[in-house]
Amino acid sequence: MATTTNRNVSVERTASGQITVVNNRGGQITIGTGSDSDFTPTELLLAAAGSCTAIDVDTITSRRAEPEAFQVRVDTPTRCATKAATGSPTLTSPSASPFRPESKATPPARSCRKP
């Protein structure tokens, strides 16, 4: 049976519009508002979802042959977007066409306009 390890991070405000996150292994990420090169909270959420997909793909494909490279792209509409999001990551490979998992349900379109 696998051992369960608790994951935790420390989140600290370091300046106006700037947050630093530190994990228990000493890794750090600076989070900002999008006005500079720092990741925004939304970008980090997208990175987490894409990273989970990438780790799974790497683990599964490495069982047969070591992949040269692959890329996972995760997109989401902005808060005021009028198009619906599929919520599915797109997996692309240099030697293959893009693969997009099918989504069974498409969320309704969102808009910033108040009714």
MITI-144293 format. One line per 8 residues: number of its first residue (from 0); their letters; for each residue z, y, x of C-alpha. Coordinates in nm, 2 decimals, decimal comma, padded with zeros to 4 digits, m for minus. Layout:
N
NUM	A	Z Y X | ...
***
This chain:
115
0	MATTTNRN	00,00 00,00 00,00 | m00,09 00,35 00,13 | 00,18 00,59 00,23 | 00,19 00,91 00,02 | 00,20 01,24 00,22 | 00,29 01,56 00,05 | 00,04 01,84 00,13 | 00,17 02,20 00,14
8	VSVERTAS	00,07 02,54 00,27 | 00,24 02,87 00,32 | 00,07 03,18 00,16 | 00,17 03,52 00,30 | 00,04 03,87 00,23 | m00,05 04,01 00,57 | m00,22 04,34 00,47 | m00,36 04,51 00,16
16	GQITVVNN	m00,61 04,27 00,01 | m00,55 04,01 00,28 | m00,36 03,68 00,26 | m00,30 03,43 00,54 | m00,26 03,06 00,45 | m00,10 02,83 00,71 | m00,07 02,45 00,68 | 00,21 02,24 00,83
24	RGGQITIG	m00,02 02,14 01,12 | m00,07 02,50 01,22 | m00,42 02,56 01,08 | m00,48 02,91 00,94 | m00,72 03,07 00,69 | m00,74 03,44 00,62 | m00,83 03,52 00,26 | m00,96 03,85 00,14
32	TGSDSDFT	m01,12 04,04 m00,15 | m01,48 03,99 m00,04 | m01,51 04,33 00,12 | m01,53 04,17 00,47 | m01,62 03,83 00,62 | m01,30 03,66 00,50 | m01,33 03,40 00,23 | m01,23 03,49 m00,12
40	PTELLLAA	m01,01 03,26 m00,33 | m01,32 03,15 m00,53 | m01,52 03,07 m00,22 | m01,23 02,86 m00,09 | m01,22 02,67 m00,42 | m01,59 02,60 m00,39 | m01,54 02,50 m00,03 | m01,27 02,25 m00,14
48	AGSCTAID	m01,50 02,09 m00,40 | m01,79 02,08 m00,16 | m01,58 01,94 00,12 | m01,45 01,66 m00,10 | m01,80 01,57 m00,19 | m01,91 01,59 00,18 | m01,63 01,37 00,30 | m01,71 01,11 00,03
56	VDTITSRR	m02,08 01,11 00,12 | m02,01 01,09 00,49 | m01,77 00,79 00,44 | m02,01 00,61 00,21 | m02,33 00,67 00,41 | m02,16 00,60 00,75 | m02,10 00,24 00,63 | m02,47 00,16 00,67
64	AEPEAFQV	m02,59 00,41 00,93 | m02,46 00,73 01,08 | m02,62 01,02 00,91 | m02,79 01,28 01,13 | m02,68 01,57 00,91 | m02,64 01,67 00,55 | m02,54 01,97 00,36 | m02,35 02,02 00,03
72	RVDTPTRC	m02,41 02,34 m00,16 | m02,17 02,45 m00,44 | m02,27 02,74 m00,66 | m02,10 02,91 m00,95 | m02,19 03,21 m01,15 | m02,01 03,54 m01,10 | m01,75 03,64 m01,36 | m02,00 03,84 m01,55
80	ATKAATGS	m02,28 03,59 m01,54 | m02,47 03,51 m01,85 | m02,61 03,18 m01,73 | m02,41 02,86 m01,78 | m02,27 02,68 m01,48 | m02,34 02,31 m01,44 | m02,04 02,25 m01,22 | m02,23 02,00 m01,01
88	PTLTSPSA	m02,26 02,03 m00,63 | m02,61 02,00 m00,48 | m02,65 01,76 m00,19 | m02,94 01,82 00,04 | m03,05 01,64 00,35 | m03,31 01,75 00,61 | m03,52 01,44 00,54 | m03,47 01,41 00,17
96	SPFRPESK	m03,53 01,62 m00,14 | m03,22 01,78 m00,30 | m03,00 01,55 m00,51 | m02,82 01,70 m00,81 | m02,58 01,47 m01,00 | m02,65 01,48 m01,37 | m02,40 01,66 m01,58 | m02,32 01,52 m01,93
104	ATPPARSC	m02,20 01,84 m02,07 | m02,31 02,20 m02,00 | m02,03 02,46 m02,05 | m02,12 02,75 m02,27 | m02,26 03,06 m02,12 | m02,00 03,33 m02,04 | m02,04 03,70 m02,06 | m01,83 04,00 m01,97
112	RKP	m01,91 04,18 m02,30 | m01,63 04,19 m02,55 | m01,72 04,08 m02,90
***
